[in-house]
């Protein structure tokens, strides 16, 4: 199940996202300046040229029905330079060291995903230099 290409995006130069609850299900995105961006390309190519430091992505989606007895995995294409992934308000995992900016990774989200219901993925990332953000498609699948 391929996740949507367009996600909400927000830079966080003052590191206020955790305090404001950006990863929470209850957070109201209309309170802050979020923009639509493609999660399939770095944010610099979408007009965010001089961005460094912390950033956030959010996407709401309806999950499909998954086969019974299978584990559900979330694959993130890449986070440049790294970050944490939250599913439905709970930390699901992270991308690993910043040297993995060009690597995809999977997280077992079986206990966090709501099949056939609305779900929310939030990513808190960090960009040190060069390209930044999500830049390859993300998907859910079973094993």
VMD Tcl script that draws the C-alpha trace (Angstrom):
set ca {
  {0.00 0.00 0.00}
  {1.81 3.11 -1.22}
  {1.37 6.13 1.04}
  {0.38 9.48 -0.47}
  {3.01 11.57 -2.21}
  {1.86 14.90 -0.73}
  {2.46 15.42 2.99}
  {2.27 18.47 5.24}
  {5.69 20.01 5.96}
  {6.99 22.50 8.49}
  {10.45 23.74 9.40}
  {11.16 23.90 13.11}
  {14.16 26.24 13.61}
  {13.17 27.05 17.21}
  {12.62 23.38 18.17}
  {9.07 23.99 19.32}
  {7.42 20.99 17.65}
  {7.74 18.61 20.55}
  {6.41 21.17 23.03}
  {3.48 22.00 20.72}
  {2.74 18.30 20.19}
  {3.28 18.09 16.40}
  {3.29 14.26 16.62}
  {0.04 14.12 18.59}
  {-3.26 12.96 17.12}
  {-4.90 15.97 18.79}
  {-2.59 18.58 17.27}
  {-4.40 21.10 15.03}
  {-2.19 21.88 11.99}
  {-4.17 25.06 11.28}
  {-2.47 26.68 14.31}
  {0.95 26.78 12.61}
  {2.35 27.30 9.12}
  {2.30 23.90 7.38}
  {2.74 23.56 3.63}
  {2.01 20.76 1.17}
  {5.17 19.17 -0.25}
  {6.09 16.01 -2.12}
  {7.58 13.34 0.13}
  {9.26 11.91 -2.96}
  {11.82 14.72 -3.33}
  {14.03 16.75 -0.99}
  {12.48 19.97 0.28}
  {15.18 22.19 -1.29}
  {13.82 21.42 -4.75}
  {10.39 22.57 -3.49}
  {11.43 26.08 -2.45}
  {13.04 25.49 0.97}
  {16.60 26.42 -0.05}
  {18.28 27.62 3.12}
  {16.70 25.15 5.54}
  {18.81 23.27 8.05}
  {18.01 21.77 11.41}
  {14.77 20.20 12.52}
  {11.70 19.69 10.32}
  {8.38 17.83 10.48}
  {6.15 15.92 8.04}
  {2.56 14.74 8.63}
  {0.22 12.64 6.54}
  {-3.25 11.28 7.23}
  {-4.40 8.21 5.30}
  {-6.89 5.37 5.43}
  {-5.11 2.06 5.83}
  {-6.26 -0.98 3.88}
  {-7.36 -4.29 5.35}
  {-4.32 -6.49 5.98}
  {-4.19 -10.30 5.75}
  {-4.89 -12.02 9.08}
  {-1.86 -13.33 10.94}
  {0.66 -11.16 9.07}
  {2.90 -8.48 10.55}
  {2.49 -4.98 9.09}
  {5.58 -2.95 8.20}
  {6.08 0.68 7.32}
  {8.91 1.33 4.85}
  {10.24 4.88 4.69}
  {12.10 5.57 1.45}
  {14.74 7.89 2.96}
  {15.03 10.70 5.50}
  {17.90 13.08 4.85}
  {19.73 13.27 7.30}
  {17.71 11.21 9.78}
  {14.66 11.22 11.98}
  {12.00 9.67 14.16}
  {8.72 8.18 12.94}
  {5.45 8.37 14.87}
  {2.32 6.40 13.97}
  {-0.95 7.46 15.53}
  {0.86 9.52 18.18}
  {3.30 6.78 19.26}
  {6.97 6.60 18.35}
  {7.36 3.67 15.96}
  {11.13 3.96 15.48}
  {13.85 5.98 13.82}
  {16.04 5.97 10.76}
  {19.32 5.33 12.52}
  {22.54 7.31 12.32}
  {22.76 10.32 10.03}
  {25.06 8.35 7.72}
  {21.94 6.50 6.55}
  {20.46 9.56 4.81}
  {20.19 7.60 1.55}
  {18.90 4.29 2.98}
  {15.34 3.08 3.22}
  {14.27 1.39 6.44}
  {11.33 -0.59 7.77}
  {9.49 -0.50 11.06}
  {7.17 -3.16 12.45}
  {3.93 -1.21 13.03}
  {1.60 -4.17 13.58}
  {0.59 -3.01 17.05}
  {0.16 0.67 16.02}
  {-1.67 0.57 12.68}
  {-5.46 0.76 12.50}
  {-6.56 -1.38 9.53}
  {-9.45 0.00 7.48}
  {-9.37 3.24 9.49}
  {-7.78 6.68 9.49}
  {-4.14 6.79 10.57}
  {-1.52 9.50 11.03}
  {2.21 9.30 10.32}
  {4.43 12.10 11.64}
  {8.15 12.37 11.01}
  {10.50 14.60 12.96}
  {13.72 14.92 11.01}
  {17.01 16.71 11.08}
  {18.99 18.11 8.16}
  {22.65 18.98 8.71}
  {23.60 20.04 5.17}
  {22.83 19.35 1.52}
  {19.44 17.97 0.54}
  {16.95 17.38 3.30}
  {13.69 15.69 4.23}
  {11.77 12.76 2.87}
  {12.77 12.00 -0.69}
  {11.51 8.55 -1.69}
  {8.05 6.99 -1.51}
  {6.83 5.32 1.68}
  {4.62 2.22 1.87}
  {2.92 -0.31 4.13}
  {3.22 -4.05 3.49}
  {2.94 -7.40 5.27}
  {5.26 -10.34 5.87}
}
mol new
graphics top color blue
foreach p $ca { graphics top sphere $p radius 0.5 }
foreach p [lrange $ca 0 end-1] q [lrange $ca 1 end] { graphics top cylinder $p $q radius 0.2 }
display resetview
